[in-house]
Amino acid sequence: MSDSFRQLIGFILVAVCWGSTNPLIKAGSSGLDKISNQYPQGGFKKWFAEIKYLFTRWQYVLPLALNLSGSVVYYYTLGKSGI
């Protein structure tokens, strides 16, 4: 395979990862407002409760991991391209 074709495949893979996971991340974070409303004063307790809620839901973590892997592919592909 030529380098141009590999770069094209890399950029298409990035577009698919980013474009398909954003709606799934949004759906996976549903219910976060209920957690936020439990801590109207804000602060560290609210932040920790939100982080705990999000990272204990596979519906959020799996799309986030795919999205971040798209970022890795993007930087790798961008580094190999002649742009």
mmCIF file of the N, C-alpha and C atoms, coordinates in Angstrom:
data_MODEL
# 
_entry.id   MODEL 
# 
loop_
_atom_site.group_PDB 
_atom_site.id 
_atom_site.type_symbol 
_atom_site.label_atom_id 
_atom_site.label_alt_id 
_atom_site.label_comp_id 
_atom_site.label_asym_id 
_atom_site.label_entity_id 
_atom_site.label_seq_id 
_atom_site.pdbx_PDB_ins_code 
_atom_site.Cartn_x 
_atom_site.Cartn_y 
_atom_site.Cartn_z 
_atom_site.occupancy 
_atom_site.B_iso_or_equiv 
_atom_site.pdbx_formal_charge 
_atom_site.auth_seq_id 
_atom_site.auth_comp_id 
_atom_site.auth_asym_id 
_atom_site.auth_atom_id 
_atom_site.pdbx_PDB_model_num 
ATOM 1   N N  . MET A 1 1  ? 0.843   -1.183 0.000  1.00 0.00 ? 1  MET A N  1 
ATOM 2   C CA . MET A 1 1  ? 0.000   0.000  0.000  1.00 0.00 ? 1  MET A CA 1 
ATOM 3   C C  . MET A 1 1  ? 0.883   1.239  0.000  1.00 0.00 ? 1  MET A C  1 
ATOM 4   N N  . SER A 1 2  ? 0.428   2.224  -0.713 1.00 0.00 ? 2  SER A N  1 
ATOM 5   C CA . SER A 1 2  ? 1.184   3.467  -0.752 1.00 0.00 ? 2  SER A CA 1 
ATOM 6   C C  . SER A 1 2  ? 0.924   4.289  0.509  1.00 0.00 ? 2  SER A C  1 
ATOM 7   N N  . ASP A 1 3  ? 1.820   5.208  0.791  1.00 0.00 ? 3  ASP A N  1 
ATOM 8   C CA . ASP A 1 3  ? 1.674   6.049  1.980  1.00 0.00 ? 3  ASP A CA 1 
ATOM 9   C C  . ASP A 1 3  ? 0.433   6.921  1.903  1.00 0.00 ? 3  ASP A C  1 
ATOM 10  N N  . SER A 1 4  ? 0.105   7.401  0.724  1.00 0.00 ? 4  SER A N  1 
ATOM 11  C CA . SER A 1 4  ? -1.085  8.250  0.569  1.00 0.00 ? 4  SER A CA 1 
ATOM 12  C C  . SER A 1 4  ? -2.358  7.483  0.896  1.00 0.00 ? 4  SER A C  1 
ATOM 13  N N  . PHE A 1 5  ? -2.408  6.239  0.463  1.00 0.00 ? 5  PHE A N  1 
ATOM 14  C CA . PHE A 1 5  ? -3.582  5.417  0.739  1.00 0.00 ? 5  PHE A CA 1 
ATOM 15  C C  . PHE A 1 5  ? -3.699  5.119  2.239  1.00 0.00 ? 5  PHE A C  1 
ATOM 16  N N  . ARG A 1 6  ? -2.579  4.841  2.888  1.00 0.00 ? 6  ARG A N  1 
ATOM 17  C CA . ARG A 1 6  ? -2.581  4.599  4.330  1.00 0.00 ? 6  ARG A CA 1 
ATOM 18  C C  . ARG A 1 6  ? -3.045  5.844  5.090  1.00 0.00 ? 6  ARG A C  1 
ATOM 19  N N  . GLN A 1 7  ? -2.599  6.991  4.648  1.00 0.00 ? 7  GLN A N  1 
ATOM 20  C CA . GLN A 1 7  ? -3.016  8.238  5.293  1.00 0.00 ? 7  GLN A CA 1 
ATOM 21  C C  . GLN A 1 7  ? -4.510  8.471  5.105  1.00 0.00 ? 7  GLN A C  1 
ATOM 22  N N  . LEU A 1 8  ? -4.995  8.192  3.919  1.00 0.00 ? 8  LEU A N  1 
ATOM 23  C CA . LEU A 1 8  ? -6.422  8.342  3.651  1.00 0.00 ? 8  LEU A CA 1 
ATOM 24  C C  . LEU A 1 8  ? -7.239  7.412  4.545  1.00 0.00 ? 8  LEU A C  1 
ATOM 25  N N  . ILE A 1 9  ? -6.818  6.170  4.648  1.00 0.00 ? 9  ILE A N  1 
ATOM 26  C CA . ILE A 1 9  ? -7.498  5.209  5.521  1.00 0.00 ? 9  ILE A CA 1 
ATOM 27  C C  . ILE A 1 9  ? -7.438  5.688  6.969  1.00 0.00 ? 9  ILE A C  1 
ATOM 28  N N  . GLY A 1 10 ? -6.296  6.202  7.384  1.00 0.00 ? 10 GLY A N  1 
ATOM 29  C CA . GLY A 1 10 ? -6.152  6.705  8.748  1.00 0.00 ? 10 GLY A CA 1 
ATOM 30  C C  . GLY A 1 10 ? -7.103  7.851  9.035  1.00 0.00 ? 10 GLY A C  1 
ATOM 31  N N  . PHE A 1 11 ? -7.190  8.801  8.122  1.00 0.00 ? 11 PHE A N  1 
ATOM 32  C CA . PHE A 1 11 ? -8.080  9.943  8.327  1.00 0.00 ? 11 PHE A CA 1 
ATOM 33  C C  . PHE A 1 11 ? -9.559  9.533  8.278  1.00 0.00 ? 11 PHE A C  1 
ATOM 34  N N  . ILE A 1 12 ? -9.887  8.569  7.441  1.00 0.00 ? 12 ILE A N  1 
ATOM 35  C CA . ILE A 1 12 ? -11.268 8.064  7.407  1.00 0.00 ? 12 ILE A CA 1 
ATOM 36  C C  . ILE A 1 12 ? -11.600 7.341  8.712  1.00 0.00 ? 12 ILE A C  1 
ATOM 37  N N  . LEU A 1 13 ? -10.655 6.567  9.228  1.00 0.00 ? 13 LEU A N  1 
ATOM 38  C CA . LEU A 1 13 ? -10.856 5.882  10.501 1.00 0.00 ? 13 LEU A CA 1 
ATOM 39  C C  . LEU A 1 13 ? -11.071 6.891  11.633 1.00 0.00 ? 13 LEU A C  1 
ATOM 40  N N  . VAL A 1 14 ? -10.306 7.966  11.620 1.00 0.00 ? 14 VAL A N  1 
ATOM 41  C CA . VAL A 1 14 ? -10.471 9.023  12.624 1.00 0.00 ? 14 VAL A CA 1 
ATOM 42  C C  . VAL A 1 14 ? -11.858 9.645  12.517 1.00 0.00 ? 14 VAL A C  1 
ATOM 43  N N  . ALA A 1 15 ? -12.286 9.942  11.305 1.00 0.00 ? 15 ALA A N  1 
ATOM 44  C CA . ALA A 1 15 ? -13.608 10.551 11.110 1.00 0.00 ? 15 ALA A CA 1 
ATOM 45  C C  . ALA A 1 15 ? -14.716 9.628  11.617 1.00 0.00 ? 15 ALA A C  1 
ATOM 46  N N  . VAL A 1 16 ? -14.587 8.347  11.370 1.00 0.00 ? 16 VAL A N  1 
ATOM 47  C CA . VAL A 1 16 ? -15.594 7.390  11.836 1.00 0.00 ? 16 VAL A CA 1 
ATOM 48  C C  . VAL A 1 16 ? -15.573 7.311  13.362 1.00 0.00 ? 16 VAL A C  1 
ATOM 49  N N  . CYS A 1 17 ? -14.378 7.243  13.949 1.00 0.00 ? 17 CYS A N  1 
ATOM 50  C CA . CYS A 1 17 ? -14.286 7.174  15.420 1.00 0.00 ? 17 CYS A CA 1 
ATOM 51  C C  . CYS A 1 17 ? -14.895 8.409  16.062 1.00 0.00 ? 17 CYS A C  1 
ATOM 52  N N  . TRP A 1 18 ? -14.524 9.571  15.592 1.00 0.00 ? 18 TRP A N  1 
ATOM 53  C CA . TRP A 1 18 ? -15.023 10.800 16.204 1.00 0.00 ? 18 TRP A CA 1 
ATOM 54  C C  . TRP A 1 18 ? -16.506 11.012 15.912 1.00 0.00 ? 18 TRP A C  1 
ATOM 55  N N  . GLY A 1 19 ? -16.911 10.797 14.687 1.00 0.00 ? 19 GLY A N  1 
ATOM 56  C CA . GLY A 1 19 ? -18.296 11.072 14.313 1.00 0.00 ? 19 GLY A CA 1 
ATOM 57  C C  . GLY A 1 19 ? -19.303 10.108 14.915 1.00 0.00 ? 19 GLY A C  1 
ATOM 58  N N  . SER A 1 20 ? -18.903 8.871  15.091 1.00 0.00 ? 20 SER A N  1 
ATOM 59  C CA . SER A 1 20 ? -19.859 7.881  15.601 1.00 0.00 ? 20 SER A CA 1 
ATOM 60  C C  . SER A 1 20 ? -19.902 7.839  17.120 1.00 0.00 ? 20 SER A C  1 
ATOM 61  N N  . THR A 1 21 ? -18.839 8.259  17.782 1.00 0.00 ? 21 THR A N  1 
ATOM 62  C CA . THR A 1 21 ? -18.818 8.135  19.235 1.00 0.00 ? 21 THR A CA 1 
ATOM 63  C C  . THR A 1 21 ? -19.400 9.345  19.965 1.00 0.00 ? 21 THR A C  1 
ATOM 64  N N  . ASN A 1 22 ? -19.397 10.506 19.357 1.00 0.00 ? 22 ASN A N  1 
ATOM 65  C CA . ASN A 1 22 ? -19.924 11.691 20.048 1.00 0.00 ? 22 ASN A CA 1 
ATOM 66  C C  . ASN A 1 22 ? -21.377 11.535 20.476 1.00 0.00 ? 22 ASN A C  1 
ATOM 67  N N  . PRO A 1 23 ? -22.281 11.053 19.614 1.00 0.00 ? 23 PRO A N  1 
ATOM 68  C CA . PRO A 1 23 ? -23.661 10.844 20.082 1.00 0.00 ? 23 PRO A CA 1 
ATOM 69  C C  . PRO A 1 23 ? -23.760 9.769  21.163 1.00 0.00 ? 23 PRO A C  1 
ATOM 70  N N  . LEU A 1 24 ? -22.885 8.765  21.099 1.00 0.00 ? 24 LEU A N  1 
ATOM 71  C CA . LEU A 1 24 ? -22.914 7.708  22.110 1.00 0.00 ? 24 LEU A CA 1 
ATOM 72  C C  . LEU A 1 24 ? -22.409 8.216  23.459 1.00 0.00 ? 24 LEU A C  1 
ATOM 73  N N  . ILE A 1 25 ? -21.426 9.105  23.440 1.00 0.00 ? 25 ILE A N  1 
ATOM 74  C CA . ILE A 1 25 ? -20.939 9.710  24.683 1.00 0.00 ? 25 ILE A CA 1 
ATOM 75  C C  . ILE A 1 25 ? -22.040 10.551 25.309 1.00 0.00 ? 25 ILE A C  1 
ATOM 76  N N  . LYS A 1 26 ? -22.738 11.304 24.479 1.00 0.00 ? 26 LYS A N  1 
ATOM 77  C CA . LYS A 1 26 ? -23.841 12.130 24.986 1.00 0.00 ? 26 LYS A CA 1 
ATOM 78  C C  . LYS A 1 26 ? -24.930 11.251 25.591 1.00 0.00 ? 26 LYS A C  1 
ATOM 79  N N  . ALA A 1 27 ? -25.275 10.165 24.918 1.00 0.00 ? 27 ALA A N  1 
ATOM 80  C CA . ALA A 1 27 ? -26.303 9.258  25.441 1.00 0.00 ? 27 ALA A CA 1 
ATOM 81  C C  . ALA A 1 27 ? -25.820 8.561  26.718 1.00 0.00 ? 27 ALA A C  1 
ATOM 82  N N  . GLY A 1 28 ? -24.543 8.219  26.767 1.00 0.00 ? 28 GLY A N  1 
ATOM 83  C CA . GLY A 1 28 ? -24.000 7.544  27.942 1.00 0.00 ? 28 GLY A CA 1 
ATOM 84  C C  . GLY A 1 28 ? -23.931 8.433  29.169 1.00 0.00 ? 28 GLY A C  1 
ATOM 85  N N  . SER A 1 29 ? -23.912 9.735  28.946 1.00 0.00 ? 29 SER A N  1 
ATOM 86  C CA . SER A 1 29 ? -23.857 10.656 30.089 1.00 0.00 ? 29 SER A CA 1 
ATOM 87  C C  . SER A 1 29 ? -25.243 11.104 30.538 1.00 0.00 ? 29 SER A C  1 
ATOM 88  N N  . SER A 1 30 ? -26.280 10.526 29.974 1.00 0.00 ? 30 SER A N  1 
ATOM 89  C CA . SER A 1 30 ? -27.632 10.891 30.402 1.00 0.00 ? 30 SER A CA 1 
ATOM 90  C C  . SER A 1 30 ? -27.822 10.495 31.860 1.00 0.00 ? 30 SER A C  1 
ATOM 91  N N  . GLY A 1 31 ? -28.491 11.311 32.595 1.00 0.00 ? 31 GLY A N  1 
ATOM 92  C CA . GLY A 1 31 ? -28.681 11.083 34.015 1.00 0.00 ? 31 GLY A CA 1 
ATOM 93  C C  . GLY A 1 31 ? -27.675 11.830 34.871 1.00 0.00 ? 31 GLY A C  1 
ATOM 94  N N  . LEU A 1 32 ? -26.706 12.460 34.230 1.00 0.00 ? 32 LEU A N  1 
ATOM 95  C CA . LEU A 1 32 ? -25.695 13.208 34.971 1.00 0.00 ? 32 LEU A CA 1 
ATOM 96  C C  . LEU A 1 32 ? -26.305 14.410 35.686 1.00 0.00 ? 32 LEU A C  1 
ATOM 97  N N  . ASP A 1 33 ? -27.356 14.968 35.109 1.00 0.00 ? 33 ASP A N  1 
ATOM 98  C CA . ASP A 1 33 ? -28.001 16.122 35.753 1.00 0.00 ? 33 ASP A CA 1 
ATOM 99  C C  . ASP A 1 33 ? -28.623 15.744 37.099 1.00 0.00 ? 33 ASP A C  1 
ATOM 100 N N  . LYS A 1 34 ? -29.076 14.508 37.225 1.00 0.00 ? 34 LYS A N  1 
ATOM 101 C CA . LYS A 1 34 ? -29.621 14.055 38.514 1.00 0.00 ? 34 LYS A CA 1 
ATOM 102 C C  . LYS A 1 34 ? -28.537 14.037 39.589 1.00 0.00 ? 34 LYS A C  1 
ATOM 103 N N  . ILE A 1 35 ? -27.344 13.606 39.205 1.00 0.00 ? 35 ILE A N  1 
ATOM 104 C CA . ILE A 1 35 ? -26.216 13.599 40.134 1.00 0.00 ? 35 ILE A CA 1 
ATOM 105 C C  . ILE A 1 35 ? -25.828 15.032 40.477 1.00 0.00 ? 35 ILE A C  1 
ATOM 106 N N  . SER A 1 36 ? -25.783 15.887 39.477 1.00 0.00 ? 36 SER A N  1 
ATOM 107 C CA . SER A 1 36 ? -25.401 17.285 39.691 1.00 0.00 ? 36 SER A CA 1 
ATOM 108 C C  . SER A 1 36 ? -26.386 17.997 40.602 1.00 0.00 ? 36 SER A C  1 
ATOM 109 N N  . ASN A 1 37 ? -27.658 17.676 40.472 1.00 0.00 ? 37 ASN A N  1 
ATOM 110 C CA . ASN A 1 37 ? -28.683 18.327 41.302 1.00 0.00 ? 37 ASN A CA 1 
ATOM 111 C C  . ASN A 1 37 ? -28.608 17.913 42.771 1.00 0.00 ? 37 ASN A C  1 
ATOM 112 N N  . GLN A 1 38 ? -27.950 16.798 43.056 1.00 0.00 ? 38 GLN A N  1 
ATOM 113 C CA . GLN A 1 38 ? -27.799 16.353 44.441 1.00 0.00 ? 38 GLN A CA 1 
ATOM 114 C C  . GLN A 1 38 ? -26.797 17.212 45.209 1.00 0.00 ? 38 GLN A C  1 
ATOM 115 N N  . TYR A 1 39 ? -25.973 17.961 44.491 1.00 0.00 ? 39 TYR A N  1 
ATOM 116 C CA . TYR A 1 39 ? -24.942 18.799 45.108 1.00 0.00 ? 39 TYR A CA 1 
ATOM 117 C C  . TYR A 1 39 ? -25.086 20.236 44.609 1.00 0.00 ? 39 TYR A C  1 
ATOM 118 N N  . PRO A 1 40 ? -26.103 20.944 45.057 1.00 0.00 ? 40 PRO A N  1 
ATOM 119 C CA . PRO A 1 40 ? -26.326 22.308 44.550 1.00 0.00 ? 40 PRO A CA 1 
ATOM 120 C C  . PRO A 1 40 ? -25.217 23.280 44.942 1.00 0.00 ? 40 PRO A C  1 
ATOM 121 N N  . GLN A 1 41 ? -24.470 22.974 46.008 1.00 0.00 ? 41 GLN A N  1 
ATOM 122 C CA . GLN A 1 41 ? -23.408 23.863 46.437 1.00 0.00 ? 41 GLN A CA 1 
ATOM 123 C C  . GLN A 1 41 ? -22.156 23.724 45.567 1.00 0.00 ? 41 GLN A C  1 
ATOM 124 N N  . GLY A 1 42 ? -22.082 22.682 44.779 1.00 0.00 ? 42 GLY A N  1 
ATOM 125 C CA . GLY A 1 42 ? -20.938 22.472 43.900 1.00 0.00 ? 42 GLY A CA 1 
ATOM 126 C C  . GLY A 1 42 ? -19.735 21.957 44.666 1.00 0.00 ? 42 GLY A C  1 
ATOM 127 N N  . GLY A 1 43 ? -18.573 22.282 44.194 1.00 0.00 ? 43 GLY A N  1 
ATOM 128 C CA . GLY A 1 43 ? -17.345 21.909 44.882 1.00 0.00 ? 43 GLY A CA 1 
ATOM 129 C C  . GLY A 1 43 ? -16.838 20.527 44.524 1.00 0.00 ? 43 GLY A C  1 
ATOM 130 N N  . PHE A 1 44 ? -15.900 20.072 45.353 1.00 0.00 ? 44 PHE A N  1 
ATOM 131 C CA . PHE A 1 44 ? -15.220 18.806 45.095 1.00 0.00 ? 44 PHE A CA 1 
ATOM 132 C C  . PHE A 1 44 ? -16.156 17.606 45.164 1.00 0.00 ? 44 PHE A C  1 
ATOM 133 N N  . LYS A 1 45 ? -17.093 17.618 46.089 1.00 0.00 ? 45 LYS A N  1 
ATOM 134 C CA . LYS A 1 45 ? -18.022 16.478 46.219 1.00 0.00 ? 45 LYS A CA 1 
ATOM 135 C C  . LYS A 1 45 ? -18.849 16.297 44.949 1.00 0.00 ? 45 LYS A C  1 
ATOM 136 N N  . LYS A 1 46 ? -19.315 17.396 44.396 1.00 0.00 ? 46 LYS A N  1 
ATOM 137 C CA . LYS A 1 46 ? -20.097 17.330 43.156 1.00 0.00 ? 46 LYS A CA 1 
ATOM 138 C C  . LYS A 1 46 ? -19.226 16.813 42.014 1.00 0.00 ? 46 LYS A C  1 
ATOM 139 N N  . TRP A 1 47 ? -18.023 17.349 41.901 1.00 0.00 ? 47 TRP A N  1 
ATOM 140 C CA . TRP A 1 47 ? -17.115 16.939 40.837 1.00 0.00 ? 47 TRP A CA 1 
ATOM 141 C C  . TRP A 1 47 ? -16.805 15.444 40.949 1.00 0.00 ? 47 TRP A C  1 
ATOM 142 N N  . PHE A 1 48 ? -16.492 14.983 42.156 1.00 0.00 ? 48 PHE A N  1 
ATOM 143 C CA . PHE A 1 48 ? -16.170 13.576 42.354 1.00 0.00 ? 48 PHE A CA 1 
ATOM 144 C C  . PHE A 1 48 ? -17.368 12.675 42.061 1.00 0.00 ? 48 PHE A C  1 
ATOM 145 N N  . ALA A 1 49 ? -18.563 13.100 42.471 1.00 0.00 ? 49 ALA A N  1 
ATOM 146 C CA . ALA A 1 49 ? -19.767 12.305 42.214 1.00 0.00 ? 49 ALA A CA 1 
ATOM 147 C C  . ALA A 1 49 ? -20.025 12.196 40.708 1.00 0.00 ? 49 ALA A C  1 
ATOM 148 N N  . GLU A 1 50 ? -19.810 13.283 39.970 1.00 0.00 ? 50 GLU A N  1 
ATOM 149 C CA . GLU A 1 50 ? -20.005 13.253 38.523 1.00 0.00 ? 50 GLU A CA 1 
ATOM 150 C C  . GLU A 1 50 ? -18.993 12.342 37.847 1.00 0.00 ? 50 GLU A C  1 
ATOM 151 N N  . ILE A 1 51 ? -17.725 12.443 38.256 1.00 0.00 ? 51 ILE A N  1 
ATOM 152 C CA . ILE A 1 51 ? -16.679 11.590 37.682 1.00 0.00 ? 51 ILE A CA 1 
ATOM 153 C C  . ILE A 1 51 ? -16.967 10.118 37.990 1.00 0.00 ? 51 ILE A C  1 
ATOM 154 N N  . LYS A 1 52 ? -17.340 9.846  39.223 1.00 0.00 ? 52 LYS A N  1 
ATOM 155 C CA . LYS A 1 52 ? -17.658 8.462  39.617 1.00 0.00 ? 52 LYS A CA 1 
ATOM 156 C C  . LYS A 1 52 ? -18.831 7.934  38.803 1.00 0.00 ? 52 LYS A C  1 
ATOM 157 N N  . TYR A 1 53 ? -19.866 8.754  38.631 1.00 0.00 ? 53 TYR A N  1 
ATOM 158 C CA . TYR A 1 53 ? -21.034 8.339  37.867 1.00 0.00 ? 53 TYR A CA 1 
ATOM 159 C C  . TYR A 1 53 ? -20.639 8.004  36.420 1.00 0.00 ? 53 TYR A C  1 
ATOM 160 N N  . LEU A 1 54 ? -19.883 8.886  35.796 1.00 0.00 ? 54 LEU A N  1 
ATOM 161 C CA . LEU A 1 54 ? -19.539 8.686  34.389 1.00 0.00 ? 54 LEU A CA 1 
ATOM 162 C C  . LEU A 1 54 ? -18.630 7.476  34.183 1.00 0.00 ? 54 LEU A C  1 
ATOM 163 N N  . PHE A 1 55 ? -17.614 7.332  35.022 1.00 0.00 ? 55 PHE A N  1 
ATOM 164 C CA . PHE A 1 55 ? -16.643 6.273  34.803 1.00 0.00 ? 55 PHE A CA 1 
ATOM 165 C C  . PHE A 1 55 ? -17.068 4.921  35.338 1.00 0.00 ? 55 PHE A C  1 
ATOM 166 N N  . THR A 1 56 ? -18.247 4.839  35.914 1.00 0.00 ? 56 THR A N  1 
ATOM 167 C CA . THR A 1 56 ? -18.791 3.536  36.295 1.00 0.00 ? 56 THR A CA 1 
ATOM 168 C C  . THR A 1 56 ? -19.882 3.086  35.326 1.00 0.00 ? 56 THR A C  1 
ATOM 169 N N  . ARG A 1 57 ? -20.084 3.827  34.273 1.00 0.00 ? 57 ARG A N  1 
ATOM 170 C CA . ARG A 1 57 ? -21.072 3.473  33.239 1.00 0.00 ? 57 ARG A CA 1 
ATOM 171 C C  . ARG A 1 57 ? -20.345 3.052  31.976 1.00 0.00 ? 57 ARG A C  1 
ATOM 172 N N  . TRP A 1 58 ? -20.530 1.797  31.557 1.00 0.00 ? 58 TRP A N  1 
ATOM 173 C CA . TRP A 1 58 ? -19.873 1.337  30.337 1.00 0.00 ? 58 TRP A CA 1 
ATOM 174 C C  . TRP A 1 58 ? -20.415 2.073  29.110 1.00 0.00 ? 58 TRP A C  1 
ATOM 175 N N  . GLN A 1 59 ? -21.662 2.562  29.214 1.00 0.00 ? 59 GLN A N  1 
ATOM 176 C CA . GLN A 1 59 ? -22.264 3.288  28.093 1.00 0.00 ? 59 GLN A CA 1 
ATOM 177 C C  . GLN A 1 59 ? -21.522 4.599  27.823 1.00 0.00 ? 59 GLN A C  1 
ATOM 178 N N  . TYR A 1 60 ? -20.788 5.087  28.805 1.00 0.00 ? 60 TYR A N  1 
ATOM 179 C CA . TYR A 1 60 ? -19.986 6.298  28.632 1.00 0.00 ? 60 TYR A CA 1 
ATOM 180 C C  . TYR A 1 60 ? -18.515 5.959  28.361 1.00 0.00 ? 60 TYR A C  1 
ATOM 181 N N  . VAL A 1 61 ? -17.986 4.999  29.098 1.00 0.00 ? 61 VAL A N  1 
ATOM 182 C CA . VAL A 1 61 ? -16.557 4.706  29.039 1.00 0.00 ? 61 VAL A CA 1 
ATOM 183 C C  . VAL A 1 61 ? -16.153 4.093  27.697 1.00 0.00 ? 61 VAL A C  1 
ATOM 184 N N  . LEU A 1 62 ? -16.926 3.172  27.179 1.00 0.00 ? 62 LEU A N  1 
ATOM 185 C CA . LEU A 1 62 ? -16.575 2.517  25.923 1.00 0.00 ? 62 LEU A CA 1 
ATOM 186 C C  . LEU A 1 62 ? -16.527 3.502  24.743 1.00 0.00 ? 62 LEU A C  1 
ATOM 187 N N  . PRO A 1 63 ? -17.563 4.327  24.529 1.00 0.00 ? 63 PRO A N  1 
ATOM 188 C CA . PRO A 1 63 ? -17.448 5.308  23.445 1.00 0.00 ? 63 PRO A CA 1 
ATOM 189 C C  . PRO A 1 63 ? -16.326 6.323  23.673 1.00 0.00 ? 63 PRO A C  1 
ATOM 190 N N  . LEU A 1 64 ? -16.084 6.691  24.935 1.00 0.00 ? 64 LEU A N  1 
ATOM 191 C CA . LEU A 1 64 ? -14.995 7.616  25.221 1.00 0.00 ? 64 LEU A CA 1 
ATOM 192 C C  . LEU A 1 64 ? -13.651 7.008  24.852 1.00 0.00 ? 64 LEU A C  1 
ATOM 193 N N  . ALA A 1 65 ? -13.459 5.735  25.174 1.00 0.00 ? 65 ALA A N  1 
ATOM 194 C CA . ALA A 1 65 ? -12.209 5.052  24.822 1.00 0.00 ? 65 ALA A CA 1 
ATOM 195 C C  . ALA A 1 65 ? -12.030 4.971  23.307 1.00 0.00 ? 65 ALA A C  1 
ATOM 196 N N  . LEU A 1 66 ? -13.105 4.698  22.581 1.00 0.00 ? 66 LEU A N  1 
ATOM 197 C CA . LEU A 1 66 ? -13.020 4.670  21.118 1.00 0.00 ? 66 LEU A CA 1 
ATOM 198 C C  . LEU A 1 66 ? -12.722 6.055  20.563 1.00 0.00 ? 66 LEU A C  1 
ATOM 199 N N  . ASN A 1 67 ? -13.325 7.080  21.152 1.00 0.00 ? 67 ASN A N  1 
ATOM 200 C CA . ASN A 1 67 ? -13.084 8.451  20.724 1.00 0.00 ? 67 ASN A CA 1 
ATOM 201 C C  . ASN A 1 67 ? -11.623 8.828  20.952 1.00 0.00 ? 67 ASN A C  1 
ATOM 202 N N  . LEU A 1 68 ? -11.093 8.482  22.107 1.00 0.00 ? 68 LEU A N  1 
ATOM 203 C CA . LEU A 1 68 ? -9.697  8.806  22.403 1.00 0.00 ? 68 LEU A CA 1 
ATOM 204 C C  . LEU A 1 68 ? -8.730  8.004  21.535 1.00 0.00 ? 68 LEU A C  1 
ATOM 205 N N  . SER A 1 69 ? -9.111  6.779  21.185 1.00 0.00 ? 69 SER A N  1 
ATOM 206 C CA . SER A 1 69 ? -8.253  6.018  20.279 1.00 0.00 ? 69 SER A CA 1 
ATOM 207 C C  . SER A 1 69 ? -8.259  6.646  18.886 1.00 0.00 ? 69 SER A C  1 
ATOM 208 N N  . GLY A 1 70 ? -9.365  7.274  18.511 1.00 0.00 ? 70 GLY A N  1 
ATOM 209 C CA . GLY A 1 70 ? -9.393  8.040  17.266 1.00 0.00 ? 70 GLY A CA 1 
ATOM 210 C C  . GLY A 1 70 ? -8.417  9.201  17.302 1.00 0.00 ? 70 GLY A C  1 
ATOM 211 N N  . SER A 1 71 ? -8.264  9.814  18.459 1.00 0.00 ? 71 SER A N  1 
ATOM 212 C CA . SER A 1 71 ? -7.297  10.897 18.613 1.00 0.00 ? 71 SER A CA 1 
ATOM 213 C C  . SER A 1 71 ? -5.868  10.389 18.441 1.00 0.00 ? 71 SER A C  1 
ATOM 214 N N  . VAL A 1 72 ? -5.594  9.213  18.974 1.00 0.00 ? 72 VAL A N  1 
ATOM 215 C CA . VAL A 1 72 ? -4.261  8.623  18.820 1.00 0.00 ? 72 VAL A CA 1 
ATOM 216 C C  . VAL A 1 72 ? -3.986  8.344  17.350 1.00 0.00 ? 72 VAL A C  1 
ATOM 217 N N  . VAL A 1 73 ? -4.952  7.770  16.656 1.00 0.00 ? 73 VAL A N  1 
ATOM 218 C CA . VAL A 1 73 ? -4.794  7.487  15.227 1.00 0.00 ? 73 VAL A CA 1 
ATOM 219 C C  . VAL A 1 73 ? -4.609  8.794  14.456 1.00 0.00 ? 73 VAL A C  1 
ATOM 220 N N  . TYR A 1 74 ? -5.334  9.837  14.840 1.00 0.00 ? 74 TYR A N  1 
ATOM 221 C CA . TYR A 1 74 ? -5.218  11.136 14.178 1.00 0.00 ? 74 TYR A CA 1 
ATOM 222 C C  . TYR A 1 74 ? -3.797  11.683 14.291 1.00 0.00 ? 74 TYR A C  1 
ATOM 223 N N  . TYR A 1 75 ? -3.260  11.714 15.489 1.00 0.00 ? 75 TYR A N  1 
ATOM 224 C CA . TYR A 1 75 ? -1.920  12.261 15.667 1.00 0.00 ? 75 TYR A CA 1 
ATOM 225 C C  . TYR A 1 75 ? -0.861  11.395 14.994 1.00 0.00 ? 75 TYR A C  1 
ATOM 226 N N  . TYR A 1 76 ? -1.043  10.104 15.003 1.00 0.00 ? 76 TYR A N  1 
ATOM 227 C CA . TYR A 1 76 ? -0.119  9.221  14.309 1.00 0.00 ? 76 TYR A CA 1 
ATOM 228 C C  . TYR A 1 76 ? -0.174  9.474  12.797 1.00 0.00 ? 76 TYR A C  1 
ATOM 229 N N  . THR A 1 77 ? -1.384  9.530  12.251 1.00 0.00 ? 77 THR A N  1 
ATOM 230 C CA . THR A 1 77 ? -1.555  9.730  10.817 1.00 0.00 ? 77 THR A CA 1 
ATOM 231 C C  . THR A 1 77 ? -1.057  11.117 10.414 1.00 0.00 ? 77 THR A C  1 
ATOM 232 N N  . LEU A 1 78 ? -1.348  12.108 11.235 1.00 0.00 ? 78 LEU A N  1 
ATOM 233 C CA . LEU A 1 78 ? -0.896  13.462 10.937 1.00 0.00 ? 78 LEU A CA 1 
ATOM 234 C C  . LEU A 1 78 ? 0.629   13.543 10.966 1.00 0.00 ? 78 LEU A C  1 
ATOM 235 N N  . GLY A 1 79 ? 1.245   12.845 11.889 1.00 0.00 ? 79 GLY A N  1 
ATOM 236 C CA . GLY A 1 79 ? 2.707   12.836 11.966 1.00 0.00 ? 79 GLY A CA 1 
ATOM 237 C C  . GLY A 1 79 ? 3.347   12.157 10.762 1.00 0.00 ? 79 GLY A C  1 
ATOM 238 N N  . LYS A 1 80 ? 2.682   11.173 10.208 1.00 0.00 ? 80 LYS A N  1 
ATOM 239 C CA . LYS A 1 80 ? 3.225   10.449 9.050  1.00 0.00 ? 80 LYS A CA 1 
ATOM 240 C C  . LYS A 1 80 ? 2.917   11.143 7.725  1.00 0.00 ? 80 LYS A C  1 
ATOM 241 N N  . SER A 1 81 ? 1.965   12.077 7.741  1.00 0.00 ? 81 SER A N  1 
ATOM 242 C CA . SER A 1 81 ? 1.590   12.734 6.486  1.00 0.00 ? 81 SER A CA 1 
ATOM 243 C C  . SER A 1 81 ? 2.544   13.888 6.207  1.00 0.00 ? 81 SER A C  1 
ATOM 244 N N  . GLY A 1 82 ? 2.517   14.351 5.002  1.00 0.00 ? 82 GLY A N  1 
ATOM 245 C CA . GLY A 1 82 ? 3.393   15.447 4.593  1.00 0.00 ? 82 GLY A CA 1 
ATOM 246 C C  . GLY A 1 82 ? 2.726   16.802 4.690  1.00 0.00 ? 82 GLY A C  1 
ATOM 247 N N  . ILE A 1 83 ? 1.726   16.900 5.547  1.00 0.00 ? 83 ILE A N  1 
ATOM 248 C CA . ILE A 1 83 ? 0.981   18.160 5.672  1.00 0.00 ? 83 ILE A CA 1 
ATOM 249 C C  . ILE A 1 83 ? 1.808   19.169 6.442  1.00 0.00 ? 83 ILE A C  1 
# 
